[in-house]
Amino acid sequence: MPLPRLHLFEFNDLAWVPAPVRDTVVESLSRTLVWGRILAGVVDPLEACLAAAGTRRLLDVGSGAGGPASILIDEFARAGHAPLDCLLTDLHPRPHLWAALAERHPGQIEFVPESIDATHIPEALSAGRVRTIINVLHHLPPPLARDVLLDACRTGDGVFVVEGFERNPLGFVSMWPTGLPALLANPALSPRDRMAKIALTWLTPVAALVGAWDGFVSTMRVYSETELRAMVAPAGEDFEWHYGRYPYLGLGRGYVFWGARRG
């Protein structure tokens, strides 16, 4: 019997948590994805989704610091695929970080500096794009996750969901071979608040405890294939849906769930 989904709190989601703590979680996870090449296995299914949708344009939801979009661009180039066109959006945008990524990937990354609600994205932004939701959907309670997916079906040509693990309390352990070094190195590599992050990471166990808790909770928040298909059922026959798994770091297993508009 599958484990029940538990929507426990993550420190990274709480507004009262100090910015250096939240930034430590986001920055460390971004480096974990890069150093472990954890999204390399996503390239082929995303390529299939783009081909089915007839576009190479992405609208990224919940872009955060922009790490996943930048990683996908690099992984597509490494695999020899045609380049991507990524538009970054978030309810809490970080244009100061996204501008640097746009300079690093000229012509491949653009961003919307204003706040964008993923349940009501304007058709002018979404049309002709596949909406990507990378390591984000588990943060949303079921009604909100459903609304985000259905809004993608309403105005976009496809939707592509990625999570780094399925629902398993030990799932996050598979990321620690690169996750722990990424966390320990973060104070030296972070662009700001380095002294605060040294205190959180090197002088106290705060960062490690927050990271371990948020990682465990993430594994228990992840949606199952059955739950995802139920959420998109109101889209009817307009979309064709696929669920699959991808490997990383030997024992790691993430999943992709994607749909493209028929015809």
SERODREN-843767 format. One record per residue (C-alpha): residue number from 1; residue in one letter; chain; x, y, z. Coordinates in nm, 4 decimals, m for minus. Example, Ala and Ser with C-alpha at 12.3 -4.5 7.8 and 13.67 -1.06 7.14 Angstrom:
+-----+-----+-------+----------+----------+----------+
:   n : res : chain :       c1 :       c2 :       c3 :
+-----+-----+-------+----------+----------+----------+
:   1 :   A :     A :   1.2300 :  m0.4500 :   0.7800 :
:   2 :   S :     A :   1.3670 :  m0.1060 :   0.7140 :
+-----+-----+-------+----------+----------+----------+
// end
This chain:
+-----+-----+-------+----------+----------+----------+
:   n : res : chain :       c1 :       c2 :       c3 :
+-----+-----+-------+----------+----------+----------+
:   1 :   M :     A :   0.0000 :   0.0000 :   0.0000 :
:   2 :   P :     A :   0.1424 :   0.3441 :  m0.0916 :
:   3 :   L :     A :   0.2411 :   0.5726 :   0.1930 :
:   4 :   P :     A :  m0.0106 :   0.8492 :   0.2673 :
:   5 :   R :     A :   0.0854 :   1.1981 :   0.1572 :
:   6 :   L :     A :   0.1749 :   1.4210 :   0.4542 :
:   7 :   H :     A :   0.1747 :   1.7956 :   0.3949 :
:   8 :   L :     A :   0.4063 :   1.8837 :   0.6841 :
:   9 :   F :     A :   0.5819 :   2.2200 :   0.7003 :
:  10 :   E :     A :   0.9160 :   2.2960 :   0.5374 :
:  11 :   F :     A :   1.1292 :   2.5726 :   0.6854 :
:  12 :   N :     A :   1.2003 :   2.7012 :   0.3364 :
:  13 :   D :     A :   0.8283 :   2.7759 :   0.2887 :
:  14 :   L :     A :   0.7855 :   2.9834 :   0.6057 :
:  15 :   A :     A :   0.7917 :   3.3613 :   0.5642 :
:  16 :   W :     A :   0.9308 :   3.4204 :   0.9139 :
:  17 :   V :     A :   1.2413 :   3.2073 :   0.8547 :
:  18 :   P :     A :   1.5440 :   3.4388 :   0.8030 :
:  19 :   A :     A :   1.6519 :   3.4892 :   0.4425 :
:  20 :   P :     A :   2.0022 :   3.3401 :   0.4955 :
:  21 :   V :     A :   1.8419 :   3.0127 :   0.6091 :
:  22 :   R :     A :   1.6039 :   2.9973 :   0.3131 :
:  23 :   D :     A :   1.8786 :   3.1008 :   0.0715 :
:  24 :   T :     A :   2.1057 :   2.8289 :   0.2108 :
:  25 :   V :     A :   1.8440 :   2.5653 :   0.1269 :
:  26 :   V :     A :   1.7832 :   2.7000 :  m0.2261 :
:  27 :   E :     A :   2.1504 :   2.7571 :  m0.3096 :
:  28 :   S :     A :   2.2621 :   2.4198 :  m0.1745 :
:  29 :   L :     A :   1.9898 :   2.2379 :  m0.3674 :
:  30 :   S :     A :   2.0838 :   2.4189 :  m0.6888 :
:  31 :   R :     A :   2.4482 :   2.3116 :  m0.6513 :
:  32 :   T :     A :   2.3379 :   1.9580 :  m0.5674 :
:  33 :   L :     A :   2.1473 :   1.9444 :  m0.8963 :
:  34 :   V :     A :   2.4536 :   2.0736 :  m1.0847 :
:  35 :   W :     A :   2.7267 :   1.8707 :  m0.9142 :
:  36 :   G :     A :   2.5272 :   1.5474 :  m0.9208 :
:  37 :   R :     A :   2.3913 :   1.6078 :  m1.2711 :
:  38 :   I :     A :   2.0587 :   1.5085 :  m1.1218 :
:  39 :   L :     A :   1.8544 :   1.6503 :  m1.4108 :
:  40 :   A :     A :   2.0538 :   1.4756 :  m1.6861 :
:  41 :   G :     A :   1.7970 :   1.1952 :  m1.6952 :
:  42 :   V :     A :   1.5192 :   1.4474 :  m1.7589 :
:  43 :   V :     A :   1.6550 :   1.5494 :  m2.1006 :
:  44 :   D :     A :   1.5062 :   1.2663 :  m2.3068 :
:  45 :   P :     A :   1.1522 :   1.2800 :  m2.1622 :
:  46 :   L :     A :   1.1496 :   1.6600 :  m2.1870 :
:  47 :   E :     A :   1.2642 :   1.6335 :  m2.5482 :
:  48 :   A :     A :   0.9732 :   1.3943 :  m2.6108 :
:  49 :   C :     A :   0.7314 :   1.6390 :  m2.4476 :
:  50 :   L :     A :   0.8610 :   1.9296 :  m2.6566 :
:  51 :   A :     A :   0.8341 :   1.7242 :  m2.9761 :
:  52 :   A :     A :   0.4758 :   1.6254 :  m2.8918 :
:  53 :   A :     A :   0.3863 :   1.9888 :  m2.8176 :
:  54 :   G :     A :   0.5648 :   2.1182 :  m3.1288 :
:  55 :   T :     A :   0.7690 :   2.3831 :  m2.9497 :
:  56 :   R :     A :   1.1076 :   2.4445 :  m2.7855 :
:  57 :   R :     A :   0.9775 :   2.7227 :  m2.5656 :
:  58 :   L :     A :   0.9386 :   2.6716 :  m2.1905 :
:  59 :   L :     A :   0.7568 :   2.8713 :  m1.9265 :
:  60 :   D :     A :   0.9133 :   2.7812 :  m1.5923 :
:  61 :   V :     A :   0.6869 :   2.8025 :  m1.2870 :
:  62 :   G :     A :   0.8271 :   2.8683 :  m0.9408 :
:  63 :   S :     A :   1.1694 :   2.9415 :  m1.0865 :
:  64 :   G :     A :   1.3233 :   3.0407 :  m0.7517 :
:  65 :   A :     A :   1.6881 :   3.1238 :  m0.8112 :
:  66 :   G :     A :   1.6610 :   2.9924 :  m1.1699 :
:  67 :   G :     A :   1.8948 :   2.6981 :  m1.1167 :
:  68 :   P :     A :   1.6886 :   2.4181 :  m1.2779 :
:  69 :   A :     A :   1.6262 :   2.6146 :  m1.5986 :
:  70 :   S :     A :   1.9961 :   2.6978 :  m1.6307 :
:  71 :   I :     A :   2.0885 :   2.3338 :  m1.5658 :
:  72 :   L :     A :   1.8462 :   2.2081 :  m1.8311 :
:  73 :   I :     A :   1.9942 :   2.4450 :  m2.0884 :
:  74 :   D :     A :   2.3417 :   2.3088 :  m2.0124 :
:  75 :   E :     A :   2.2246 :   1.9458 :  m2.0158 :
:  76 :   F :     A :   2.0465 :   1.9910 :  m2.3506 :
:  77 :   A :     A :   2.3629 :   2.1415 :  m2.4977 :
:  78 :   R :     A :   2.5734 :   1.8573 :  m2.3551 :
:  79 :   A :     A :   2.3347 :   1.6029 :  m2.5120 :
:  80 :   G :     A :   2.3546 :   1.7753 :  m2.8507 :
:  81 :   H :     A :   1.9892 :   1.8808 :  m2.8620 :
:  82 :   A :     A :   1.8588 :   2.2029 :  m3.0128 :
:  83 :   P :     A :   1.8625 :   2.4966 :  m2.7692 :
:  84 :   L :     A :   1.5764 :   2.5859 :  m2.5386 :
:  85 :   D :     A :   1.3978 :   2.9165 :  m2.4878 :
:  86 :   C :     A :   1.3113 :   2.9530 :  m2.1171 :
:  87 :   L :     A :   1.0881 :   3.2169 :  m1.9587 :
:  88 :   L :     A :   1.1311 :   3.2337 :  m1.5793 :
:  89 :   T :     A :   0.8370 :   3.3219 :  m1.3529 :
:  90 :   D :     A :   0.7620 :   3.3106 :  m0.9825 :
:  91 :   L :     A :   0.5117 :   3.4413 :  m0.7308 :
:  92 :   H :     A :   0.8187 :   3.5907 :  m0.5558 :
:  93 :   P :     A :   1.0495 :   3.6825 :  m0.8468 :
:  94 :   R :     A :   1.4249 :   3.7201 :  m0.8092 :
:  95 :   P :     A :   1.5146 :   3.9374 :  m1.1094 :
:  96 :   H :     A :   1.8579 :   4.0243 :  m0.9671 :
:  97 :   L :     A :   1.9519 :   3.6553 :  m0.9918 :
:  98 :   W :     A :   1.7683 :   3.5897 :  m1.3177 :
:  99 :   A :     A :   1.9443 :   3.8779 :  m1.4918 :
: 100 :   A :     A :   2.2786 :   3.7072 :  m1.4303 :
: 101 :   L :     A :   2.1442 :   3.3824 :  m1.5783 :
: 102 :   A :     A :   2.0109 :   3.5695 :  m1.8813 :
: 103 :   E :     A :   2.3609 :   3.7098 :  m1.9372 :
: 104 :   R :     A :   2.5110 :   3.3617 :  m1.9027 :
: 105 :   H :     A :   2.2583 :   3.2128 :  m2.1487 :
: 106 :   P :     A :   2.1944 :   3.4919 :  m2.4021 :
: 107 :   G :     A :   1.8858 :   3.4298 :  m2.6121 :
: 108 :   Q :     A :   1.7835 :   3.1280 :  m2.4041 :
: 109 :   I :     A :   1.6674 :   3.2776 :  m2.0741 :
: 110 :   E :     A :   1.4180 :   3.5589 :  m2.0313 :
: 111 :   F :     A :   1.2209 :   3.6454 :  m1.7206 :
: 112 :   V :     A :   0.9137 :   3.8275 :  m1.5964 :
: 113 :   P :     A :   1.0228 :   4.0615 :  m1.3138 :
: 114 :   E :     A :   0.6682 :   4.0990 :  m1.1800 :
: 115 :   S :     A :   0.4923 :   3.8474 :  m0.9537 :
: 116 :   I :     A :   0.3161 :   3.5739 :  m1.1518 :
: 117 :   D :     A :   0.0405 :   3.3573 :  m1.0029 :
: 118 :   A :     A :   0.0827 :   3.0097 :  m1.1542 :
: 119 :   T :     A :  m0.2921 :   2.9452 :  m1.1264 :
: 120 :   H :     A :  m0.3732 :   3.2396 :  m1.3562 :
: 121 :   I :     A :  m0.0896 :   3.2894 :  m1.6027 :
: 122 :   P :     A :  m0.1893 :   3.5207 :  m1.8900 :
: 123 :   E :     A :  m0.2333 :   3.3445 :  m2.2210 :
: 124 :   A :     A :   0.0040 :   3.5958 :  m2.3815 :
: 125 :   L :     A :   0.2853 :   3.4503 :  m2.1705 :
: 126 :   S :     A :   0.1808 :   3.0860 :  m2.1843 :
: 127 :   A :     A :   0.0651 :   3.0237 :  m2.5412 :
: 128 :   G :     A :   0.3096 :   2.8233 :  m2.7499 :
: 129 :   R :     A :   0.5097 :   2.7125 :  m2.4450 :
: 130 :   V :     A :   0.5452 :   2.3968 :  m2.2374 :
: 131 :   R :     A :   0.5059 :   2.4807 :  m1.8721 :
: 132 :   T :     A :   0.7821 :   2.3290 :  m1.6550 :
: 133 :   I :     A :   0.7302 :   2.2659 :  m1.2817 :
: 134 :   I :     A :   1.0643 :   2.1415 :  m1.1477 :
: 135 :   N :     A :   1.0891 :   2.0267 :  m0.7842 :
: 136 :   V :     A :   0.8049 :   2.2653 :  m0.7010 :
: 137 :   L :     A :   0.4710 :   2.0829 :  m0.7107 :
: 138 :   H :     A :   0.5223 :   1.9042 :  m0.3774 :
: 139 :   H :     A :   0.5315 :   2.2428 :  m0.2041 :
: 140 :   L :     A :   0.1669 :   2.3023 :  m0.2988 :
: 141 :   P :     A :  m0.1359 :   2.1560 :  m0.1184 :
: 142 :   P :     A :  m0.3609 :   1.9443 :  m0.3415 :
: 143 :   P :     A :  m0.6186 :   2.2111 :  m0.4432 :
: 144 :   L :     A :  m0.3434 :   2.4549 :  m0.5380 :
: 145 :   A :     A :  m0.1368 :   2.1903 :  m0.7198 :
: 146 :   R :     A :  m0.4471 :   2.0920 :  m0.9178 :
: 147 :   D :     A :  m0.5179 :   2.4555 :  m1.0128 :
: 148 :   V :     A :  m0.1579 :   2.5034 :  m1.1306 :
: 149 :   L :     A :  m0.1752 :   2.1942 :  m1.3527 :
: 150 :   L :     A :  m0.5160 :   2.2812 :  m1.4961 :
: 151 :   D :     A :  m0.4097 :   2.6378 :  m1.5697 :
: 152 :   A :     A :  m0.1197 :   2.4940 :  m1.7698 :
: 153 :   C :     A :  m0.3719 :   2.2880 :  m1.9665 :
: 154 :   R :     A :  m0.5936 :   2.5915 :  m2.0184 :
: 155 :   T :     A :  m0.3433 :   2.8218 :  m2.1871 :
: 156 :   G :     A :  m0.0300 :   2.6184 :  m2.2664 :
: 157 :   D :     A :   0.0636 :   2.3517 :  m2.5180 :
: 158 :   G :     A :   0.2097 :   2.1160 :  m2.2602 :
: 159 :   V :     A :   0.3101 :   2.0713 :  m1.8982 :
: 160 :   F :     A :   0.6176 :   1.8919 :  m1.7615 :
: 161 :   V :     A :   0.6507 :   1.8068 :  m1.3912 :
: 162 :   V :     A :   0.9769 :   1.6869 :  m1.2331 :
: 163 :   E :     A :   1.0386 :   1.5659 :  m0.8795 :
: 164 :   G :     A :   1.3712 :   1.4306 :  m0.7548 :
: 165 :   F :     A :   1.2124 :   1.1336 :  m0.5772 :
: 166 :   E :     A :   0.8887 :   0.9469 :  m0.5359 :
: 167 :   R :     A :   0.7091 :   0.9233 :  m0.2007 :
: 168 :   N :     A :   0.9624 :   0.7472 :   0.0189 :
: 169 :   P :     A :   1.0983 :   0.8735 :   0.3526 :
: 170 :   L :     A :   1.4475 :   0.7595 :   0.2505 :
: 171 :   G :     A :   1.4287 :   0.9093 :  m0.0988 :
: 172 :   F :     A :   1.6221 :   1.2251 :  m0.0117 :
: 173 :   V :     A :   1.9199 :   1.0188 :   0.1107 :
: 174 :   S :     A :   2.0099 :   0.9479 :  m0.2536 :
: 175 :   M :     A :   2.0995 :   1.3160 :  m0.3006 :
: 176 :   W :     A :   2.3380 :   1.3403 :  m0.0041 :
: 177 :   P :     A :   2.6552 :   1.2283 :  m0.1889 :
: 178 :   T :     A :   2.6513 :   1.5682 :  m0.3583 :
: 179 :   G :     A :   2.4045 :   1.7416 :  m0.1271 :
: 180 :   L :     A :   2.6289 :   1.7372 :   0.1793 :
: 181 :   P :     A :   2.9355 :   1.8804 :  m0.0029 :
: 182 :   A :     A :   2.7086 :   2.1425 :  m0.1631 :
: 183 :   L :     A :   2.5769 :   2.2442 :   0.1775 :
: 184 :   L :     A :   2.9233 :   2.2614 :   0.3350 :
: 185 :   A :     A :   3.0667 :   2.4635 :   0.0468 :
: 186 :   N :     A :   2.7759 :   2.7064 :   0.0279 :
: 187 :   P :     A :   2.9066 :   2.9765 :   0.2668 :
: 188 :   A :     A :   3.2213 :   3.0152 :   0.0540 :
: 189 :   L :     A :   3.0331 :   3.0182 :  m0.2763 :
: 190 :   S :     A :   2.7234 :   3.2165 :  m0.1850 :
: 191 :   P :     A :   2.6913 :   3.5661 :  m0.3369 :
: 192 :   R :     A :   2.5658 :   3.7308 :  m0.0157 :
: 193 :   D :     A :   2.5206 :   3.6945 :   0.3625 :
: 194 :   R :     A :   2.8352 :   3.4823 :   0.3853 :
: 195 :   M :     A :   2.9037 :   3.5498 :   0.7517 :
: 196 :   A :     A :   2.5495 :   3.4490 :   0.8479 :
: 197 :   K :     A :   2.5807 :   3.1334 :   0.6385 :
: 198 :   I :     A :   2.9163 :   3.0490 :   0.7970 :
: 199 :   A :     A :   2.7451 :   3.0644 :   1.1378 :
: 200 :   L :     A :   2.4530 :   2.8533 :   1.0155 :
: 201 :   T :     A :   2.6638 :   2.5917 :   0.8367 :
: 202 :   W :     A :   3.0137 :   2.5751 :   0.9848 :
: 203 :   L :     A :   2.9675 :   2.6960 :   1.3424 :
: 204 :   T :     A :   2.6268 :   2.5434 :   1.4239 :
: 205 :   P :     A :   2.4197 :   2.2493 :   1.2930 :
: 206 :   V :     A :   2.1266 :   2.4752 :   1.1950 :
: 207 :   A :     A :   2.1702 :   2.4459 :   0.8164 :
: 208 :   A :     A :   2.2219 :   2.0690 :   0.8285 :
: 209 :   L :     A :   1.9157 :   2.0149 :   1.0494 :
: 210 :   V :     A :   1.6966 :   2.2422 :   0.8365 :
: 211 :   G :     A :   1.8164 :   2.0729 :   0.5190 :
: 212 :   A :     A :   1.7577 :   1.7235 :   0.6581 :
: 213 :   W :     A :   1.4079 :   1.8108 :   0.7808 :
: 214 :   D :     A :   1.3033 :   1.9855 :   0.4601 :
: 215 :   G :     A :   1.4420 :   1.6969 :   0.2552 :
: 216 :   F :     A :   1.2503 :   1.4375 :   0.4556 :
: 217 :   V :     A :   0.9289 :   1.6391 :   0.4405 :
: 218 :   S :     A :   0.9682 :   1.6856 :   0.0648 :
: 219 :   T :     A :   0.9694 :   1.3088 :   0.0147 :
: 220 :   M :     A :   0.6422 :   1.2768 :   0.2065 :
: 221 :   R :     A :   0.4762 :   1.5622 :   0.0164 :
: 222 :   V :     A :   0.5456 :   1.4245 :  m0.3317 :
: 223 :   Y :     A :   0.2365 :   1.3346 :  m0.5348 :
: 224 :   S :     A :   0.1857 :   0.9834 :  m0.6698 :
: 225 :   E :     A :   0.1027 :   0.8995 :  m1.0304 :
: 226 :   T :     A :  m0.2569 :   0.8233 :  m0.9313 :
: 227 :   E :     A :  m0.2945 :   1.1591 :  m0.7561 :
: 228 :   L :     A :  m0.1434 :   1.3474 :  m1.0489 :
: 229 :   R :     A :  m0.3705 :   1.1805 :  m1.3038 :
: 230 :   A :     A :  m0.6736 :   1.2599 :  m1.0886 :
: 231 :   M :     A :  m0.5723 :   1.6271 :  m1.0789 :
: 232 :   V :     A :  m0.5525 :   1.6582 :  m1.4575 :
: 233 :   A :     A :  m0.8628 :   1.4479 :  m1.5290 :
: 234 :   P :     A :  m1.0799 :   1.7608 :  m1.5838 :
: 235 :   A :     A :  m0.8605 :   1.8431 :  m1.8870 :
: 236 :   G :     A :  m1.0342 :   1.5487 :  m2.0531 :
: 237 :   E :     A :  m0.9071 :   1.4125 :  m2.3825 :
: 238 :   D :     A :  m0.7344 :   1.7357 :  m2.4858 :
: 239 :   F :     A :  m0.4026 :   1.6150 :  m2.3424 :
: 240 :   E :     A :  m0.2146 :   1.2862 :  m2.3563 :
: 241 :   W :     A :  m0.0344 :   1.2065 :  m2.0283 :
: 242 :   H :     A :   0.2837 :   1.0129 :  m1.9495 :
: 243 :   Y :     A :   0.4517 :   0.9104 :  m1.6237 :
: 244 :   G :     A :   0.8074 :   0.7786 :  m1.5979 :
: 245 :   R :     A :   1.1127 :   0.7504 :  m1.3745 :
: 246 :   Y :     A :   1.4692 :   0.8656 :  m1.4296 :
: 247 :   P :     A :   1.7892 :   0.7608 :  m1.2470 :
: 248 :   Y :     A :   2.0698 :   0.9676 :  m1.0936 :
: 249 :   L :     A :   2.3729 :   0.9036 :  m0.8735 :
: 250 :   G :     A :   2.3309 :   0.5279 :  m0.8959 :
: 251 :   L :     A :   2.0503 :   0.4714 :  m0.6451 :
: 252 :   G :     A :   1.8469 :   0.7883 :  m0.6955 :
: 253 :   R :     A :   1.5113 :   0.7743 :  m0.8741 :
: 254 :   G :     A :   1.3084 :   1.0771 :  m0.9702 :
: 255 :   Y :     A :   0.9894 :   1.0975 :  m1.1709 :
: 256 :   V :     A :   0.8520 :   1.2967 :  m1.4617 :
: 257 :   F :     A :   0.4846 :   1.3516 :  m1.5388 :
: 258 :   W :     A :   0.4025 :   1.5267 :  m1.8592 :
: 259 :   G :     A :   0.1237 :   1.5944 :  m2.1016 :
: 260 :   A :     A :   0.0993 :   1.7548 :  m2.4446 :
: 261 :   R :     A :  m0.2054 :   1.8888 :  m2.6222 :
: 262 :   R :     A :  m0.3432 :   1.6432 :  m2.8769 :
: 263 :   G :     A :  m0.3490 :   1.7310 :  m3.2432 :
+-----+-----+-------+----------+----------+----------+
// end
